[in-house]
Amino acid sequence: GPQRIHTVRTRGGNKKYRALRLDSGNFAWGSEGRARKTRIIDVVYNASNNELVRTKTLVKN
């Protein structure tokens, strides 16, 4: 669906942006030294928690 991003107020009145729904992201391939903006199709693996795979939650790193 369309991307949904919420604004979150942080310390000092600054802003962070929390992505609730995205259709694309930046994929970095460290060994090749490349980064590409690609379409996100599905979440298939998460090392820390299988619940994040079931709910299709994206995490950093």
Kinemage of the C-alpha trace (Angstrom):
@kinemage 1
@onewidth
@group {chain A} dominant
@subgroup {mainchain}
@vectorlist {calphas} color= white
{ca gly a 1} P 0.000 0.000 0.000
{ca pro a 2} L 0.974 3.659 0.211
{ca gln a 3} L 3.809 4.520 2.564
{ca arg a 4} L 2.821 5.736 6.042
{ca ile a 5} L 5.332 7.695 8.130
{ca his a 6} L 4.636 9.153 11.584
{ca thr a 7} L 6.575 11.987 13.185
{ca val a 8} L 7.868 11.301 16.703
{ca arg a 9} L 8.933 14.112 19.039
{ca thr a 10} L 12.296 13.475 20.712
{ca arg a 11} L 14.488 15.187 23.293
{ca gly a 12} L 15.058 18.860 22.715
{ca gly a 13} L 11.968 19.189 20.530
{ca asn a 14} L 13.658 17.450 17.611
{ca lys a 15} L 11.860 15.067 15.267
{ca lys a 16} L 12.362 11.487 14.206
{ca tyr a 17} L 10.365 9.764 11.510
{ca arg a 18} L 8.922 6.312 12.158
{ca ala a 19} L 8.040 4.333 9.035
{ca leu a 20} L 4.894 2.268 9.559
{ca arg a 21} L 4.579 1.060 5.976
{ca leu a 22} L 7.163 1.241 3.198
{ca asp a 23} L 7.351 -0.088 -0.328
{ca ser a 24} L 11.080 0.500 -0.924
{ca gly a 25} L 14.312 0.734 1.034
{ca asn a 26} L 18.064 1.129 0.758
{ca phe a 27} L 19.891 -2.212 0.535
{ca ala a 28} L 23.644 -2.149 1.189
{ca trp a 29} L 25.897 -5.008 0.130
{ca gly a 30} L 29.017 -4.562 2.283
{ca ser a 31} L 31.361 -7.029 0.588
{ca glu a 32} L 30.653 -5.506 -2.829
{ca gly a 33} L 30.718 -1.919 -1.590
{ca arg a 34} L 27.379 -1.133 -3.234
{ca ala a 35} L 24.057 0.301 -2.120
{ca arg a 36} L 20.811 0.279 -4.094
{ca lys a 37} L 17.290 1.534 -3.559
{ca thr a 38} L 15.108 -1.537 -4.041
{ca arg a 39} L 11.508 -2.609 -3.661
{ca ile a 40} L 10.648 -4.513 -0.462
{ca ile a 41} L 8.670 -7.646 -1.306
{ca asp a 42} L 8.539 -9.613 1.955
{ca val a 43} L 10.226 -10.211 5.316
{ca val a 44} L 11.681 -13.724 5.315
{ca tyr a 45} L 14.217 -13.770 8.182
{ca asn a 46} L 15.031 -12.009 11.436
{ca ala a 47} L 17.899 -13.254 13.603
{ca ser a 48} L 16.517 -11.932 16.877
{ca asn a 49} L 12.820 -12.829 16.815
{ca asn a 50} L 10.535 -14.983 14.654
{ca glu a 51} L 7.528 -12.888 15.720
{ca leu a 52} L 8.947 -10.021 13.645
{ca val a 53} L 8.868 -12.261 10.568
{ca arg a 54} L 5.237 -13.257 11.170
{ca thr a 55} L 4.135 -9.636 11.578
{ca lys a 56} L 6.377 -8.557 8.645
{ca thr a 57} L 8.153 -5.961 10.774
{ca leu a 58} L 11.293 -4.356 9.358
{ca val a 59} L 14.145 -3.448 11.707
{ca lys a 60} L 17.384 -1.569 11.191
{ca asn a 61} L 20.600 -3.521 10.468
